[in-house]
Amino acid sequence: MLNLDVHIDKNSGFCFGVVYAIEMAEEILDHEGHLYCLGDIVHNDEEVKRLSEKGLIVINHKDLASLKGEKVLIRAHGEPPATYELAIHNNLTLIDASCPVVLKLQNRIKRSFDKEENIYIYGKHGHAEVIGLLGQTNNKAVVFHDISELNIPSLPKSITLYSQTTKSTDKFYEINEILKDNGISVATNDTICRQVSNRDKELRDFSSKFDHIVFVSGTKSSNGRVLFNVCREKNPNSYFVSHPDEVQKEWFGKNDRVGICGATSTPMWLMEKIKNRILQF
């Protein structure tokens, strides 16, 4: 026996936007037995599997175009206006679980677009939230994942800068300063969700208290990859897992203290399962 001391980070787990979406889905599933969801309700395969077993049917936009007269959940990431227009055309009932923080950002970008501002969005190409944000501008805004993607000398002299809600606050302000240092007039809109961005500091504190860190996240979660790197920078003995079977006994030594934490898309029940597997060692 290794006699491991195992603790779960109380600040890890679903953000309120994901909790809201899942609660809405479960309420309908309990009453009706099935519900369509446009895209994975959360970037965690184990949670998607759990809800699929309750009757959640994940579809894509191509599937949506041929669906008629059904209920469809809009997940926390939000959707572009075209999705709502299609729903009206196909007589679909949308269960809108878009995160309030995302909806507020969509509205701000729409107002900027109506004012004909030069809109730049710091975000991940192809991410569901970013697709929804782009839709507010008829796909005319410029999305960039890194400052190196921008040809700074060719940029307009004045731009309006937004960010995907789950990006790094430090990186966002670093980009902001680089643009200003190059003579660009930047109207800066800090639209990063603080419940997400505050996880950086919380995880640095948490990771420093243990011999080993087991970070639990779905492989599709960009937030998960970012937060895992935060842990690994503070504690090199950090391991990324998506399922309890991936945890290896060889990682740990006798009487080690082990911390378990996760992304904003990681369910607490999955972290509990990871803990129970480690305790079996």
N, C-alpha and C positions, 0 to 999 in steps of 0.2 A: 504493500500500500504506500502511496506517495504522501498521504495526509495533506492534501492541498487545501489552501484557504481561498475560497472562490467568492467573488463579489460582482454583482451586476450594477452598472452605472445607472443611478436613478434618473439621470437627465437624458438618457438615451431612449430610443423608441420613436414611435410615430409623432410627427408634428400635428398641430391641431387640424390642419387642412386635410391630412390623410385620415385622421380619426373621424372627422365629419363625413367624408366620402364613404368610408367603410360602414359607419353606423347607418347611413341612408340606405346603402345597399342591403345590409342585413335585415333592416326593417321590412323592406319590400320582399326579399327572399323568404322571410318567415311567413308572410301572408300569401304570396303568390307563387312561390316555388321556382320562379325563374326571372331573370333580368339580364338584359343586354348591357354590356359596358364597352364604350368606345376606347379601345386600348387597355393595357394592363392597369387595373385600378391603382396599383402601387408597384414600384420596381423591386418586387421581391417575389421570386417564384414560389416560395413555400406559402406565402399568404394568398397569392393568386390561386394556388392549388386548393387551399382550404375553402375559399369562397366558391370556386368552381364546383366543388363537391356539394355545396349548398344550392347550386343552380345558376351561378353567375356565368354568363356566356360572353367571352371576350371576342369582339369583332374589330375589324379595321374600317377605314373610310370607304373602301371598295364595297365591303359588305353592307355598310350603312346605306349606300346608294340604292340597293335593291331591297331594303327592309321597309315594310309598310305596317302602319297601325300598331307598333309595339312601343314599349317603354325602354328608353335608352339612358344609361347613366353617363353624365359628363364628369370625368374624374377631376381631381384637384388642380391638374395642370391647366385647365381651361381649354377653350376651342376658339377658332376664328369665326367671324360672322357667317361664312359660307356654310358652316355646319348647322347653324340655326335656320338658315334659309332652306336648306335641304330637308330639315325636320318638318317644317311647315308644309313643304311640297309633298312629302311622303306620309303625312298625317302621323308623325311620331310624337310621343310624349317624352320630352326631355326631363330627366331628373338631374338638375344642375347642381353638382357638388363642387363647382369651381371654387378654389380657395379665395377668400375675400381679399387677401393680399394681391393675388394674381389679377383679380377683377379690377381692383383699384389701379394697378399698373396698366392694364389694357385701356382703361378709360383715359388715363393720362397720356398715353401714347396716341390714342385716337384724337384727343384735343390738339396735341402737337402737330399731328398730320393735317388736321383741318386748318391749322395756321400756316401750313406749307413750310414747316421747319425741316432742316436736314437732320433726320433721325438716325442715330447709330445705337445699336443694341449690343452690349457685351454679353454674349451667351453662347451656348453650345449649338452648333449647326445641327438642324434636324430634330432638336429636342421638342417634345410635345408643347411645352410652355412657350418656347420661342416661335413655333409655328403659329400659335394663337396670337402672339404679340405682332408678328409680321402681318397677320391678317387684318389688323387694325389699320394698316398702312397700304392696303392693296399690294402687299409684298414689295413695297418700294424702299423700306428701311434697309440699312446696311447692318448685317449681323457679322460679328467677328469674335473669335474665341481667344485670340491673342493679338496684342498690339502689332506684332510682326506681320499680320495679315493686311495691315493698312499701309498704303503708300502715302505717308504723311504730307509730303510736298504737294500732292494733288488733291488733298482734302479741301472742302469749302472752308472759308475763313471763319465761319460760325456754324457750330453744330449743337444739337441737343443730344445728350448722352444718357442712355438708360442702361439698366442691367437686368438680366434674368434674376429672379428672386433668390436663387440658391447659390449664386456665385460668391467668391471670396471678397469680403469688404476691403481687405488690404490691397488686393490686386486691382480692384475697381478704382481705388483712389490713386494707386500708382499709375494706372493708365491715364487717369484724369490729369495728373501732374505732367506726364510726358507730353500730352497733347498741348497743354497750356505753355509748357516750356518751348514748344515748337511754333508758338505764335497763333495757335488755334483758340478762338473764343468759344469756351465750352459752357453751355447751360447744363449743369450737373444735376441729375436726378437720382439720388440714392434710393433705389427701390428694392434693396436686398432685405429679405425677411430676417429680422433679428433673432427669431427663435432658431433659425438655421445658423446664422453667422456666429451667434454666441456659443454654439457647440464647439467651435475651435478652441476657445479658452478653457471651457469646461473639460474637454477631452485632454488637453495638455496637462491640466491639473490631475485628472484621473489617471492618466497613463504613467505619470511619474511616481505613483504610489505602489506599483506592483512589479513583481519580477517578470511577469509575462502578461501580454494583452491579447485577448482573442476578440477580434473585431468582426461583427456579424452583419452581413449585407448581401443583397442581391447583386449579381454580376452586372445587371443593367443599370444600376444606380450610379449616376455621375456624382451625386452627393456622397455616396458611400466611398467611392474611390478617393475623393478629396479628403474626407474625414479620416480614412484609414492612413493616408500619408501623414496627417497631423499626428496621429498616434505613433507611427513608426519613427518620425523625426524626434519625438520625445523619448520613445522607448523602442530600441532596435529589436527587442524580442516581441514583436507584434505580428500576429498572424491573421490573415483574411480568410473567413469561412462563410459559406452560404448554407450549409447543412450540418447537422450534428455529426454525421459520418465522416466529415472532413477533418475533425479534430483528432490529432495524433498524440498518443501517450508520450512519445519520445520528446515532445516539446518541453516537458516539465521535469523538474527535479524534486526531490523529497522536501516537503515543507515549504514549497514555493507558494507565494501569494499571486493569485491569478485574477485579473480584472476582465470582465466581459462588457463590451459596449457595442453600439451600432449606429446605423444611419437613421435619418428621419423617416425612412421607409422600412425600417426593421421592426417587426412586431415583438412585443415583450414576451409573448409565449414562446417564440423561437429562441430568444436569449435564455429563457428558463430551461428549455430543452438542452441547449448547449451546456449550461451549468450542470444539469443532472448527468450528462455524459462525462464531463470532466470529473465530477465527484465519484463516478464509478471506478476511476483510475486509482 
